[in-house]
């Protein structure tokens, strides 16, 4: 296979490959992936790290992002290390002529390749990172997928790796936390919330669904800060021992618990993407978001479209689908 060296294109903030017979420069095993964003956005970026690992098995891969979500990649076996992007010294990298923190300058200089998915329209971050060392190859990925495109978000995020001659990578995020217990066919997980009330099914619908599932299975109900109001309503009526409410727990703990369940049902949310990434089969109740871009990137997930406010979804419809999934 013809090796490649990598040069910066003076007309572009990215890098381009140039065919050469010299030894490859990129596979020096130090890659940094920079990603902010919410839980779902982050999880859909995980295939980038997996693709690098597949191409360069000996690579050291680090993530720069928000600790709440980067721990998923670290504990899930996707990367080797993580660092907080929200630290005060990091702010200088987002200014036009920021004073570069010496320790951070050395940190960035320790990578051969930096792949960034940050919103950086004026290239301040890119310019400052490149100033840390001449050898850094900076690859700018998209901040947000184009919903007019036919590509799923995870596929669109992988496009940045084509500048590193990585093509055809698996777009499905995969996490493995090491099951705390073997998968229990009696457990089904549910997340009756999301980051936006407009994406949520009615609390009454959830109450009836969970009560139906509780007649034959144990139900793990996952919730976060944004879900407190609906969770309180559900807890007041679903107080049997077959129901367990997992509230406000670290995402890694949520991932571990989901991994021990048999199936999942939820909305268009980060927790749904997490359930898909740990390998659960599931149902995603879908409203008006662009499905072909944002749906869970897993063949084991079905999307049930419900229109505005998910009003077209019935309790009986979802109950039968979940029970069928649990017995397959």
C-alpha distance (Angstrom), angle and dihedral (degrees) to the residues before:
residue distance angle dihedral
X1 . . .
X2 3.80 . .
X3 3.81 111.9 .
X4 3.76 122.7 -135.6
X5 3.75 136.9 -145.8
X6 3.78 120.7 -153.2
X7 3.77 128.2 -128.8
X8 3.76 133.6 176.9
X9 3.77 116.1 -110.5
X10 3.80 108.1 -132.7
X11 3.80 89.9 -150.6
X12 3.79 95.3 51.9
X13 3.81 137.0 47.7
X14 3.81 90.1 -134.3
X15 3.79 132.7 68.8
X16 3.78 130.0 -106.5
X17 3.82 130.3 -154.8
X18 3.78 120.0 -119.8
X19 3.81 118.0 -163.3
X20 3.80 110.9 -117.0
X21 3.76 139.3 155.1
X22 3.82 92.4 -134.5
X23 3.83 119.4 107.6
X24 3.80 112.4 -80.1
X25 3.79 116.0 -94.9
X26 3.80 101.3 -162.7
X27 3.83 101.4 62.7
X28 3.81 93.7 74.6
X29 3.76 87.4 119.9
X30 3.82 104.1 -117.6
X31 3.80 114.5 111.4
X32 3.81 128.3 165.3
X33 3.81 120.9 -164.9
X34 3.82 115.1 -164.8
X35 3.80 116.8 -158.3
X36 3.79 134.3 158.0
X37 3.79 124.5 171.7
X38 3.78 137.0 93.3
X39 3.81 127.8 -49.1
X40 3.80 96.4 -86.0
X41 3.81 93.8 45.4
X42 3.78 89.7 51.0
X43 3.80 95.6 47.6
X44 3.80 91.4 50.5
X45 3.83 87.7 56.5
X46 3.82 93.5 57.3
X47 3.84 93.3 89.0
X48 3.81 86.8 66.4
X49 3.80 90.4 63.7
X50 3.80 92.1 42.3
X51 3.80 91.0 51.0
X52 3.80 91.6 52.3
X53 3.81 89.8 49.9
X54 3.80 91.2 49.6
X55 3.80 92.8 50.8
X56 3.81 95.4 40.3
X57 3.83 107.7 28.1
X58 3.81 93.2 -178.6
X59 3.80 94.1 50.0
X60 3.79 123.1 127.0
X61 3.79 106.4 -137.2
X62 3.79 123.6 -167.3
X63 3.80 131.2 -176.9
X64 3.78 125.8 -144.1
X65 3.80 109.9 -161.5
X66 3.80 145.6 91.6
X67 3.84 113.6 -31.3
X68 3.80 93.0 -135.7
X69 3.80 90.4 67.5
X70 3.81 105.5 21.6
X71 3.80 89.4 67.3
X72 3.80 87.1 68.2
X73 3.79 90.0 64.0
X74 3.80 93.8 42.5
X75 3.80 97.3 47.0
X76 3.80 91.5 36.2
X77 3.79 92.3 61.1
X78 3.80 98.2 -112.3
X79 3.83 101.6 113.3
X80 3.79 137.9 23.1
X81 3.81 100.2 -133.0
X82 3.80 142.7 0.7
X83 3.79 136.0 -152.7
X84 3.80 133.7 -164.0
X85 3.80 114.0 -106.7
X86 3.79 91.5 -168.8
X87 3.82 96.9 70.3
X88 3.79 118.4 123.7
X89 3.85 96.8 -116.7
X90 3.80 89.6 55.4
X91 3.82 90.2 67.1
X92 3.81 91.1 78.1
X93 3.81 89.7 66.8
X94 3.80 90.6 64.0
X95 3.81 95.5 55.5
X96 3.77 126.2 87.1
X97 3.80 95.0 -123.1
X98 3.76 101.7 11.9
X99 3.78 121.7 164.9
X100 3.79 101.8 -109.5
X101 3.77 113.0 -130.2
X102 3.82 107.5 -121.3
X103 3.79 95.5 -136.8
X104 3.80 92.1 48.5
X105 3.78 90.9 46.2
X106 3.80 88.9 57.1
X107 3.79 89.7 45.5
X108 3.81 94.3 56.4
X109 3.81 90.8 41.8
X110 3.79 87.8 61.3
X111 3.82 92.0 70.9
X112 3.78 129.4 79.2
X113 3.80 94.1 -161.0
X114 3.81 129.3 28.7
X115 3.82 116.6 -170.1
X116 3.79 112.9 -169.4
X117 3.80 129.7 -167.9
X118 3.79 94.3 177.4
X119 3.78 122.9 126.0
X120 3.81 99.5 -104.9
X121 3.83 107.8 155.9
X122 3.81 94.4 163.3
X123 3.82 94.1 41.6
X124 3.81 92.7 -123.3
X125 3.79 93.9 138.2
X126 3.79 92.5 44.0
X127 3.81 93.6 48.4
X128 3.79 93.5 48.1
X129 3.80 93.7 47.8
X130 3.79 91.7 48.8
X131 3.80 89.9 50.9
X132 3.81 89.5 63.5
X133 3.83 93.8 72.2
X134 3.79 137.6 -6.8
X135 3.79 93.0 -131.6
X136 3.82 96.1 61.3
X137 3.79 112.5 114.0
X138 3.81 106.5 -153.5
X139 3.80 119.3 -158.2
X140 3.80 118.1 -171.0
X141 3.78 115.1 -150.2
X142 3.79 127.3 -172.0
X143 3.77 118.6 -79.8
X144 3.79 93.8 -149.2
X145 3.81 129.6 8.8
X146 3.78 118.7 -110.3
X147 3.80 107.6 -110.1
X148 3.81 89.4 -155.4
X149 3.80 88.4 64.3
X150 3.79 122.7 90.1
X151 3.81 91.3 -131.7
X152 3.78 124.6 105.7
X153 3.82 112.5 -121.8
X154 3.81 93.9 -107.4
X155 3.82 90.7 51.3
X156 3.80 91.4 48.0
X157 3.81 91.0 51.1
X158 3.80 90.5 51.0
X159 3.82 90.9 57.5
X160 3.82 89.4 82.4
X161 3.81 89.3 67.7
X162 3.78 92.0 62.9
X163 3.81 85.7 81.2
X164 3.81 85.5 63.7
X165 3.83 92.5 48.3
X166 3.81 92.2 -105.9
X167 3.80 109.3 139.7
X168 3.79 136.1 165.9
X169 3.80 96.1 20.9
X170 3.80 120.8 171.6
X171 3.85 106.1 -95.0
X172 3.82 95.3 -159.3
X173 3.84 115.1 104.6
X174 3.79 112.4 -131.6
X175 3.80 128.4 -167.9
X176 3.78 129.4 175.2
X177 3.79 119.1 -172.9
X178 3.79 95.5 173.3
X179 3.79 107.6 -101.3
X180 3.79 112.8 -95.7
X181 3.79 84.8 -150.8
X182 3.76 134.8 6.5
X183 3.79 116.1 -86.5
X184 3.79 107.2 -78.4
X185 3.79 112.4 -147.8
X186 3.80 89.3 -154.5
X187 3.83 93.5 64.6
X188 3.79 124.2 84.6
X189 3.81 120.8 177.8
X190 3.80 126.9 -144.9
X191 3.78 135.8 -176.4
X192 3.82 110.1 -164.4
X193 3.81 94.1 -174.4
X194 3.80 144.8 56.8
X195 3.77 139.7 -179.1
X196 3.80 91.3 -81.6
X197 3.82 129.0 47.2
X198 3.81 88.7 -146.0
X199 3.81 90.0 67.4
X200 3.80 94.2 52.8
X201 3.78 130.7 101.5
X202 3.80 116.4 -133.2
X203 3.80 118.6 -76.5
X204 3.82 88.0 -126.7
X205 3.79 89.8 56.2
X206 3.79 91.1 51.1
X207 3.80 92.1 46.6
X208 3.80 92.2 54.6
X209 3.81 93.3 43.3
X210 3.80 94.9 49.5
X211 3.79 92.1 44.9
X212 3.82 89.2 52.4
X213 3.80 92.3 49.0
X214 3.80 90.7 46.5
X215 3.79 90.9 62.6
X216 3.81 90.9 73.4
X217 3.82 107.0 10.8
X218 3.77 142.8 40.8
X219 3.78 111.7 -107.7
X220 3.81 126.8 -147.2
X221 3.82 108.6 -159.3
X222 3.81 112.2 -161.1
X223 3.80 121.6 -158.7
X224 3.78 142.1 165.0
X225 3.78 138.0 -165.2
X226 3.80 93.9 -71.9
X227 3.81 91.7 53.4
X228 3.81 100.2 55.8
X229 3.78 97.9 108.3
X230 3.80 95.4 52.5
X231 3.81 92.2 40.1
X232 3.79 91.4 56.5
X233 3.80 90.4 53.6
X234 3.80 91.6 48.8
X235 3.80 94.2 45.5
X236 3.78 91.8 52.7
X237 3.80 91.3 61.9
X238 3.79 103.9 25.9
X239 3.76 100.5 60.1
X240 3.80 101.6 133.8
X241 3.79 121.9 119.9
X242 3.82 89.8 -107.5
X243 3.82 89.5 70.7
X244 3.79 123.9 75.1
X245 3.81 122.5 -178.4
X246 3.80 115.9 -151.6
X247 3.79 104.7 -165.6
X248 3.80 132.7 179.2
X249 3.80 95.2 -11.9
X250 3.84 124.7 151.9
X251 3.78 111.6 -88.0
X252 3.79 92.6 -116.0
X253 3.80 90.0 58.0
X254 3.81 90.0 47.5
X255 3.80 89.3 50.6
X256 3.80 92.0 50.6
X257 3.78 92.3 50.5
X258 3.80 93.0 46.5
X259 3.79 89.8 51.0
X260 3.80 89.0 60.5
X261 3.82 93.8 54.9
X262 3.80 129.9 89.3
X263 3.82 100.3 -133.7
X264 3.80 143.7 -8.6
X265 3.78 139.6 -139.9
X266 3.79 124.8 -169.9
X267 3.80 149.0 123.0
X268 3.79 134.2 -84.5
X269 3.81 92.4 -65.4
X270 3.79 145.3 123.6
X271 3.80 91.6 -102.2
X272 3.81 89.4 56.6
X273 3.82 89.1 53.9
X274 3.81 88.2 48.7
X275 3.82 91.5 52.0
X276 3.80 89.8 50.5
X277 3.81 91.7 48.1
X278 3.82 93.3 55.0
X279 3.80 88.4 53.5
X280 3.80 104.7 -104.0
X281 3.78 121.9 150.2
X282 3.76 108.6 -125.9
X283 3.77 155.3 158.0
X284 3.80 122.7 -115.4
X285 3.81 115.8 -159.7
X286 3.79 103.2 -143.1
X287 3.77 132.1 -158.4
X288 3.79 128.2 172.5
X289 3.81 103.4 -40.4
X290 3.81 117.1 117.9
X291 3.80 99.9 -86.7
X292 3.81 101.2 -165.8
X293 3.82 90.1 56.0
X294 3.81 103.4 37.9
X295 3.80 108.4 27.4
X296 3.83 117.2 117.4
X297 3.80 108.8 -77.1
X298 3.79 94.6 -128.0
X299 3.79 132.2 102.3
X300 3.82 87.7 -145.4
X301 3.82 91.9 67.3
X302 3.77 126.3 84.6
X303 3.79 121.4 -158.1
X304 3.80 115.8 -142.3
X305 3.79 110.0 -161.9
X306 3.77 116.1 -144.3
X307 3.80 106.8 169.4
X308 3.83 123.2 -135.3
X309 3.78 110.3 -2.9
X310 3.82 89.3 -1.5
X311 3.81 87.0 -90.7
X312 3.80 92.5 147.9
X313 3.81 92.5 63.9
X314 3.79 117.4 94.4
X315 3.79 128.1 -156.4
X316 3.80 92.3 -126.6
X317 3.80 91.6 52.1
X318 3.79 94.1 54.1
X319 3.80 94.9 39.1
X320 3.80 92.2 55.5
X321 3.80 93.1 45.6
X322 3.82 93.9 49.6
X323 3.82 93.2 46.2
X324 3.79 90.3 49.0
X325 3.79 89.5 51.1
X326 3.80 90.8 50.4
X327 3.79 92.8 53.9
X328 3.82 98.8 43.1
